[in-house]
Structures are given as C-alpha cells and as structure tokens.
Amino acid sequence: MDFNEGRAIYLQIADYMINNILSGVWKETERIPSVRELSVQMQVNPNTAMRTFAYLQDQDVLFNKRGIGYFVAAGAYKRAKDLKKEDFLSNIVPDFFKTAKLLDLSEKDIVNLYHKH
C-alpha cells in the first residue's frame, strides 16, 4: 500500500479496513485478518497495525475475542459509513472547494461533474 505522508499511517490503514467493510469484503461478525497478517500485508510495523485495530475497536467497528482474533462488530457497516462520511466532510470536501475556487470552477461546473459520475 502506498501511504500519503500527510496523514497518519494507522488512519490510512483504518480507511482500507473501513472500505473493506463498506464494500462487503468483510461482513459484520466475520473474523478479519490478524494484526500480524495485516502488518505483513500492509508492510508496516505490527505496532502500527495494532494502533489501527485499537482505534477501530474504540470506534465500535471491531471487537476482539481474546485468543481468537478480531471480528467486525455488529452494526459496523453503519458506524464505518458514519466515520467515512465524517472524514469526507471534514477533510476532503474543504480541500475540494478550496481547489475549485482557485480554479474558478462554478457551481454549475461542479454539479455537471457530479452528474457525470
């Protein structure tokens, strides 16, 4: 995975995990890869992966069954969607509008682009 230097790696991994939940790759109450497996897959230190798991557990997206592993929490889809929406509105949309303003894009231009996608 290529990481963006402007954002903490554990949050970028959390985005990846949230995307897996939202896209249905990981379903509610299903076991997910272990901290070790994910750290190898993402090529990061296991402590970084553990920080991601702890963050998502604090957000009620994951839960841990001691000795068995991590699972997607019941209700995680809605929570993951809320987290993604909050991040989008707080971080991406303001940058989008700042760039649109710099480029003199009109509201009509933006609406037209929205309808094309």
C-alpha positions in Angstrom: 0.0 0.0 0.0 1.3 3.5 -0.8 0.9 5.8 2.1 0.3 9.5 2.0 2.8 11.5 4.1 0.1 14.0 5.1 -1.9 11.6 7.2 -1.0 9.1 10.0 -0.4 5.6 8.6 -2.7 3.9 11.1 -5.6 6.1 9.9 -4.8 5.2 6.3 -4.9 1.5 7.2 -8.2 2.2 9.1 -9.6 3.7 5.8 -8.6 0.5 4.0 -10.3 -1.6 6.6 -13.4 0.6 6.6 -13.5 0.3 2.8 -13.4 -3.5 3.1 -16.4 -3.3 5.4 -18.4 -0.9 3.3 -17.7 -2.8 0.1 -18.8 -6.1 1.7 -15.4 -7.8 1.6 -15.6 -8.1 5.4 -19.1 -8.7 6.8 -20.5 -8.0 10.3 -19.5 -10.6 12.9 -16.9 -12.1 10.5 -13.3 -12.7 11.6 -10.8 -10.5 9.9 -7.0 -10.9 9.3 -4.9 -10.7 12.5 -2.7 -7.8 13.4 0.3 -9.8 12.3 -1.3 -10.7 8.9 -2.4 -7.2 8.3 1.0 -5.7 9.2 2.7 -8.1 6.7 0.1 -7.3 4.0 0.5 -3.5 4.5 4.3 -3.8 5.1 4.1 -1.8 8.4 5.3 -2.4 11.9 2.9 -4.6 13.9 2.6 -1.8 16.4 1.2 0.5 13.7 -1.3 -2.2 12.8 -2.2 -2.7 16.4 -2.9 1.0 16.7 -5.3 0.7 13.8 -7.1 -2.2 15.4 -7.3 -0.3 18.8 -8.7 2.8 17.0 -11.4 0.8 15.2 -12.2 -1.1 18.3 -12.6 2.3 20.1 -14.9 3.4 17.3 -17.1 0.2 17.8 -16.2 -1.1 14.3 -14.2 -4.1 15.5 -14.2 -6.3 18.6 -11.7 -8.7 20.0 -12.4 -12.2 21.2 -9.4 -12.9 23.4 -7.3 -15.7 22.0 -9.3 -16.0 18.8 -8.9 -12.7 17.0 -10.6 -9.6 15.8 -14.1 -9.5 14.2 -16.2 -6.9 12.5 -18.7 -5.7 15.1 -22.5 -5.9 14.7 -23.6 -2.5 13.4 -20.1 -1.8 12.0 -21.4 -1.1 8.5 -23.4 1.9 9.7 -20.6 3.1 12.0 -18.0 2.7 9.3 -20.1 4.7 6.9 -20.6 7.4 9.5 -16.8 7.6 10.1 -16.1 7.7 6.3 -18.7 10.4 5.9 -17.3 12.5 8.8 -13.8 12.2 7.3 -15.0 13.1 3.8 -16.9 16.2 5.0 -14.1 17.3 7.4 -11.1 16.7 5.2 -11.8 16.1 1.6 -14.7 18.5 0.9 -13.0 21.6 2.2 -9.9 20.8 0.1 -12.1 20.2 -2.9 -13.9 23.5 -2.6 -10.6 25.4 -2.0 -9.2 23.9 -5.2 -12.5 24.6 -7.1 -12.3 28.2 -6.0 -8.7 28.5 -7.1 -9.6 27.1 -10.5 -12.6 29.4 -10.8 -15.0 26.4 -11.2 -18.6 27.4 -11.0 -21.3 25.7 -9.0 -22.7 24.6 -12.4 -19.4 23.1 -13.4 -19.3 21.1 -10.1 -22.9 19.9 -10.5 -22.3 18.8 -14.0 -19.2 16.8 -12.9 -21.2 15.3 -10.1 -23.9 14.1 -12.5 -21.4 12.6 -14.9 -20.0 10.3 -12.1 
